[in-house]
Amino acid sequence: MQDTMTLLMLVCAIAASLAFGVLAAHSLCRAAFVLLKMHASSLASKNAGESIEVSVPS
C-alpha cells in the first residue's frame, strides 16, 4: 500500500511540475509577443512618413 501511495505522489508531482513549466513558458511567450508588438507599433509610427524600399535578390 505504501508503494502505491509513493507512486501516486510521484505521478502527481510530475504532473504539477509539467503544468507549472507549461504555464511559465506560456507566460514568457505572451510577454515577449507583447513587447514585440509594442516595438513594431513604435517603429511603424516613427516610419509612417517614410517610404520603404524592398530589394529582392535575384
BELFEN-V116063 format. One record per pair of residues at least 12 apart in sequence whose C-alpha atoms are under 10 Angstrom apart, sorted by the first residue. I is the first residue (numbers start at 1). J is the second residue. D is the distance in whole Angstrom. If there is no record, write none. Layout:
BEGIN
i:I j:J d:D
i:I j:J d:D
END
This chain:
BEGIN
none
END
